[in-house]
Amino acid sequence: MKPRREGLLPVIGIGPMLTQVVLIQQFVLHRRELRRKLAREQAHIGALFQHHGIVNRIGRVFTPGERVENHCKELGLTVTGKDALPMEGEFSQNLIAEKLGIEVPAHKELGEALPGRPPVMCAGCPHRGVFYVLHKLKLQVSGDIGCYTLGAVAPLNSMDTTICMGASVGVAMGMAKARGNDFAKKTVSVIGDSTFIHSGITGLIDVVYNKGINTIIILDNSITGMTGHQDNPTTGYTIRKEVTKQVNLVTLCKSVGVERIAIVDPFDVKQMEAVVKQEIAAEEPSVIIAQRPILFISERLPKEASNYKAVS
């Protein structure tokens, strides 16, 4: 298929260049077999272009990253990058068009500044009930990476630390070891179900192994919310929506030595508060699974509502 117009459009690098933007001539995007290969293979984009004999036809490459820039230079391409594109901020469509010498369509100016609108959790988000309770009880909250990190901002204001994925459990344990069990009983870790699978399990093992008494709350909303509602090992589906083995969070926590496990619906705020109070008072590690599917999963039946239960 021939391109409808000449110009440059963005293509996302695959594999080692993931998220690095390379601007190439539009005809590349109209090669159906190339698009299929990009989608199917985790191939190095430079090698892929060489294989298809495209490199010699690329006039100029724009890249914001030094690693990509150096690689393109090795291919003999003329590279424009940091000298044209800003080092911070967003690469908007108008910005890219301007840097490529494309006319930017006229647009209206509002004439006055809009009021600030800080991000908040979605209406109906099951995490809201959890953070409402944590704020009410005035607990120290060791947070993690996910949409629930918004629990740190108004009006919930109930997260004290966020460092990196999976850090919530280990950070809380370290603080408890440094400051004693009384501090541990006023502290909880909060981590999403997909983040827990990604890098939270080792922290939980450390708590059990080091005889901690920490309480960990797993926010089980049956999806990976922040990055686009992808499935994860706790959902029972692959990323391609194929049925697969489902990781059972209760069984997993028991297998690493946790004997106190509670499952609670975060929409039942009174029950959620009672469960948190009971678990932080325990003299051993405990896990609370706040379980309710995200509102936007319309094609799935909600997980069966369950009353508070200690799993032995």
C-alpha angles and dihedrals in degrees: 000000000000120000115257093221140002118255146096127282133179124262122186115232116239127225113348091017097048112155092009108127118224119183113211136165114293096240089075090066091054094059101100096196091052093052090051092049092049090052095043104043134055089221129155103257094222092053090046092054091048091050091054094046092242100124094081091054097053110101101191138355127212116201132166096201128078093217093055091041093055092047092052091049089054087056089057096252126144105245130203117181133123092020090064107025124062121252093227140027131045127319096227123186091250092050093051091046091051093050091049092052093249117144112255112223116246115260137183125257117221092219096220136056117264117234115262115266111193115201117262136181115278120269107268094020109157091218092069093075091052095052092043088059094045091051092048092051091046093229127166106249123205103202137198142204117292142080086292088070083086084078084085094068134065135325094020098038092178110129125084106178136028117168113149142322111308095006096112095082098043094043092053091047092050092050091048092050090050097044104029140244095300088062091046090057090058095048135076135180119226120200135159122243095248093043090050090055091044099053113334101086094075090054091053090050089052091052092053095042094048093047095245123167097211125145117224122195114203111201101214108189094154095244145056096260108179099054100044112296098288120169121249135190092280094059101063093236133095122231086266092055093253116147111253142157112305121220109230108217094203093052091044094052092046091050092060092050106269109142100178112068124159129188117202139166107240090210087069094075096178092052091044091055093048092050094049092049092050096047099046089053092057120108093223140051115291136184126207115197108203097200126191128119119248113265095243097062095096097158094061130072112240115257111263110275109248132196120230110287134171111223114214 
